């Protein structure tokens, strides 16, 4: 078997390949484009395209595609072959700089949220040179942005790149104030931890709910779930270990830095964590990771479930977004330094994030809102829907001393004056991790824990980058005009802490008392569902910030609002329709057959003795008959509710009606069906149970 270092990145047109296949001049020009955002020359593009094609063909590729991320939440690709006709009747392999830089996929069938009419088909893909091309199967995949004929972003990559540029622009203004003239670029970096379930493929195919919706819509709790905490970090089962080994190899070939793997809390649940990298590359890698997870699972007779709550009663799956900010010179701006000035700079960037999260807590909640994640947020395995920041006791104490201009007990200095008196050297990891916090500081990064397992990480990082850029803009405007920089810096940090300390909470986010305190005393937002939060993306403060930072246009924001709510409505309606289908065609007939068998048994007993006829069959028949009636009524009521909401022409009111009417009917139908499962003989139940699914691998 090959050493990992020999095949790592072997299917990626990365810096090593570029350096080996491009001339020194072309390579330098391309690196300048990648590192500094310099304009790409067509001559350079032609040279890169030729080298890329030759490399891809040598690795068995026959086609190329502009690989992009439309607003469906998954990736898209249209394959074109390298072949072109030659005069002698044969073919030659061609690929030009023009084809590398720009593609033209059909845009009419992708969600646009009103940006385009359905008959307007033209769309464009544009090469993102900052994310390396790679080979998947026999296709060269070129990461691209996707926009409409009129220039609006129809994807997740374009606004992510814009948000990164906004963060870079404002961060550099701050660094220059601290005398840093070396840094030329500031980027955000992310390491997304990915949770998932593995179940047996044969069992999966017997459940319509899993096939159509990705989650179980019915299922009684098995005798054993996660109560014993014996799955978490436990010995990985051989079948799963083989899957993980295969998965790692596939990811490593694509240069994806898969680092950690382990069993998660729920039975059949696992996690994969990568080393963090530049945010837009991390977003590309995470999309690839989810795709490859599912593809590799099929090879092993498994199905990888990425739904946020595939099983009721056990933990759902999230995606922890570890986010930080660094310079191109290798300085982590969220890491405490060794000098007073470095620590003052750290505190300013820390305060920028605190302000950003407090000012735009609604945008962070919006960025993770889906029908699936609504089942998870606020449950005991996830942060609450209320956004707050965890800093840890020591850092919190330092900020409190600055806020109050009081002595800090951890230093001999009487007061902390930023950049004048000596600040304490901030120790790293002096506090425990808080897994109940939506947004926790973990030494040199923040862990945003609210993302659902199937979410694209782009949305959350767009909002984090943009909101932090806005805080830094406000800070730079104040400090650039200050007569005394050090005094203005001290006052700015102190005032920011005073104004935004309500967002800092170091306690138990699962405690009901915290939710009451957060909403009633601190005035924090609590948007429990997708219909509650999504319309607020169009609040004036949000539109003003996102448009001024040039991350979205107002029309793009309106499109995202409509698409997200439309997806929510479609998701729940599909789930409700699947419930009706399963309950009517599978569960009711199964209950009926079992009831009939009980009746036959009762008749047989009666033929022997009248006394025997009064056995358990009679009482069970009565119970099943009542449940069958409840199921039948529940089917009719749910079907009626779905029909009613479909008549609503406004997506905002439709989503609210689904939240208020359809979800409740779904819960009632499930209760009746799950109770019926507990009293129906196993051989009559029409599909695999929770016990089968969770413990079947």
FENMOJO-V553986 format. One record per backbone hydrogen bond with DSSP energy under -0.5 kcal/mol. NH is the residue of the N-H (numbers start at 0). CO is the residue of the C=O. If there is no record, write none. Layout:
[[NH & CO] [NH & CO]]
This chain:
[[5 & 2] [6 & 2] [6 & 3] [7 & 3] [8 & 251] [9 & 6] [10 & 252] [11 & 8] [12 & 132] [13 & 11] [17 & 13] [18 & 14] [19 & 15] [20 & 16] [21 & 17] [26 & 22] [27 & 23] [28 & 24] [29 & 25] [30 & 26] [31 & 27] [32 & 28] [33 & 29] [34 & 30] [35 & 31] [36 & 32] [37 & 31] [40 & 38] [44 & 40] [45 & 41] [46 & 42] [47 & 43] [48 & 44] [49 & 45] [50 & 46] [51 & 47] [52 & 48] [53 & 49] [54 & 50] [55 & 51] [56 & 52] [57 & 53] [58 & 54] [58 & 55] [59 & 56] [60 & 55] [61 & 137] [62 & 137] [63 & 79] [64 & 139] [65 & 77] [66 & 64] [66 & 141] [67 & 65] [67 & 75] [69 & 67] [70 & 153] [72 & 69] [75 & 67] [79 & 63] [81 & 61] [83 & 91] [85 & 89] [88 & 85] [91 & 83] [93 & 81] [93 & 91] [99 & 95] [100 & 96] [101 & 97] [102 & 124] [106 & 120] [107 & 120] [109 & 106] [114 & 111] [119 & 116] [120 & 118] [122 & 104] [123 & 146] [124 & 102] [125 & 144] [126 & 100] [127 & 142] [128 & 126] [130 & 127] [131 & 129] [132 & 12] [133 & 140] [134 & 10] [135 & 138] [137 & 135] [138 & 135] [139 & 62] [140 & 133] [140 & 138] [141 & 64] [141 & 139] [142 & 140] [143 & 66] [144 & 125] [146 & 123] [147 & 151] [148 & 121] [150 & 147] [153 & 145] [155 & 68] [159 & 155] [160 & 156] [161 & 157] [162 & 158] [163 & 159] [164 & 160] [165 & 161] [166 & 162] [167 & 163] [168 & 164] [169 & 165] [170 & 166] [171 & 167] [172 & 168] [173 & 169] [174 & 170] [175 & 171] [176 & 172] [177 & 173] [177 & 174] [178 & 175] [179 & 174] [180 & 178] [186 & 325] [188 & 323] [189 & 276] [190 & 321] [192 & 190] [192 & 319] [193 & 271] [194 & 192] [194 & 317] [195 & 269] [196 & 304] [197 & 267] [198 & 302] [200 & 300] [203 & 199] [204 & 200] [205 & 202] [206 & 203] [207 & 205] [210 & 206] [211 & 207] [212 & 208] [213 & 208] [213 & 209] [214 & 208] [215 & 309] [228 & 225] [232 & 262] [233 & 230] [240 & 236] [241 & 237] [242 & 238] [243 & 239] [244 & 240] [245 & 241] [246 & 242] [247 & 243] [248 & 244] [249 & 245] [250 & 246] [251 & 247] [252 & 248] [253 & 249] [253 & 250] [254 & 251] [255 & 250] [256 & 254] [257 & 255] [258 & 272] [259 & 272] [261 & 270] [263 & 268] [268 & 265] [269 & 195] [270 & 261] [271 & 193] [272 & 259] [274 & 256] [276 & 189] [278 & 187] [281 & 277] [282 & 278] [283 & 279] [284 & 280] [285 & 281] [286 & 282] [287 & 283] [288 & 284] [289 & 285] [290 & 286] [291 & 287] [292 & 288] [293 & 289] [294 & 290] [295 & 291] [296 & 292] [297 & 293] [298 & 294] [299 & 295] [299 & 296] [300 & 297] [301 & 296] [302 & 198] [304 & 196] [304 & 302] [305 & 303] [309 & 306] [313 & 310] [316 & 307] [318 & 450] [319 & 192] [320 & 318] [320 & 447] [321 & 190] [321 & 319] [322 & 320] [322 & 445] [323 & 188] [325 & 186] [326 & 330] [327 & 184] [329 & 326] [331 & 329] [332 & 324] [332 & 330] [333 & 324] [334 & 331] [335 & 442] [342 & 338] [343 & 339] [344 & 340] [345 & 341] [346 & 342] [347 & 343] [348 & 344] [349 & 345] [350 & 346] [351 & 347] [352 & 348] [353 & 349] [354 & 350] [355 & 351] [356 & 352] [357 & 353] [358 & 354] [359 & 355] [360 & 357] [363 & 359] [364 & 360] [365 & 361] [366 & 362] [367 & 363] [367 & 364] [368 & 365] [369 & 367] [373 & 369] [374 & 370] [374 & 371] [375 & 372] [376 & 372] [377 & 382] [378 & 375] [381 & 378] [383 & 435] [388 & 502] [389 & 438] [395 & 391] [396 & 392] [397 & 393] [398 & 394] [399 & 395] [400 & 396] [401 & 397] [402 & 398] [403 & 399] [404 & 400] [404 & 401] [405 & 400] [408 & 406] [410 & 407] [416 & 414] [417 & 415] [419 & 416] [420 & 416] [425 & 423] [434 & 432] [436 & 433] [438 & 387] [439 & 446] [440 & 389] [441 & 444] [443 & 441] [445 & 322] [446 & 439] [447 & 320] [447 & 445] [448 & 437] [448 & 446] [449 & 437] [450 & 318] [452 & 316] [454 & 451] [458 & 455] [459 & 455] [460 & 456] [461 & 457] [462 & 458] [463 & 459] [464 & 460] [465 & 461] [466 & 462] [467 & 463] [468 & 464] [469 & 465] [470 & 466] [471 & 467] [472 & 468] [473 & 469] [474 & 470] [475 & 471] [476 & 472] [477 & 473] [478 & 474] [479 & 475] [480 & 476] [481 & 478] [484 & 482] [487 & 483] [488 & 484] [489 & 485] [490 & 486] [491 & 487] [492 & 488] [493 & 489] [494 & 490] [495 & 491] [496 & 492] [497 & 493] [498 & 494] [499 & 495] [500 & 496] [502 & 499] [503 & 500] [504 & 388] [504 & 502] [508 & 506] [510 & 507] [513 & 510] [514 & 510] [515 & 511] [516 & 512] [517 & 513] [518 & 514] [519 & 515] [520 & 515] [520 & 516] [521 & 516] [523 & 517] [526 & 384] [527 & 525] [532 & 528] [533 & 529] [535 & 532] [536 & 533] [537 & 534] [538 & 535] [541 & 538] [542 & 538] [543 & 539] [544 & 540] [545 & 541] [546 & 542] [547 & 543] [548 & 544] [549 & 546] [550 & 545] [551 & 545] [556 & 552] [557 & 553] [558 & 554] [559 & 555] [560 & 556] [561 & 557] [562 & 558] [563 & 559] [564 & 560] [565 & 561] [566 & 562] [567 & 563] [568 & 564] [569 & 565] [570 & 566] [571 & 567] [572 & 568] [573 & 569] [574 & 570] [575 & 571] [576 & 572] [577 & 573] [578 & 574] [579 & 575] [580 & 576] [581 & 577] [582 & 578] [583 & 579] [584 & 580] [585 & 581] [586 & 581] [587 & 582] [589 & 585] [590 & 586] [591 & 587] [592 & 588] [593 & 589] [594 & 590] [595 & 591] [596 & 592] [597 & 593] [598 & 594] [599 & 595] [600 & 596] [601 & 597] [602 & 598] [603 & 599] [604 & 600] [605 & 601] [606 & 602] [607 & 603] [607 & 604] [608 & 604] [612 & 608] [613 & 610] [614 & 611] [617 & 614] [618 & 614] [619 & 615] [620 & 616] [621 & 617] [622 & 618] [623 & 619] [624 & 620] [625 & 621] [626 & 622] [627 & 623] [628 & 624] [629 & 625] [630 & 626] [631 & 627] [632 & 628] [633 & 629] [634 & 630] [635 & 631] [636 & 632] [637 & 633] [638 & 634] [639 & 635] [640 & 636] [641 & 637] [642 & 638] [643 & 639] [644 & 640] [645 & 641] [646 & 642] [646 & 643] [647 & 644] [650 & 648] [653 & 649] [654 & 650] [655 & 651] [656 & 652] [657 & 653] [658 & 654] [659 & 655] [660 & 656] [661 & 656] [662 & 657] [664 & 660] [665 & 661] [666 & 662] [667 & 663] [668 & 664] [669 & 665] [670 & 666] [671 & 667] [672 & 668] [673 & 669] [674 & 670] [675 & 671] [676 & 672] [677 & 673] [678 & 674] [678 & 675] [679 & 675] [679 & 676] [683 & 680] [684 & 680] [684 & 681] [692 & 688] [693 & 689] [694 & 690] [695 & 692]]
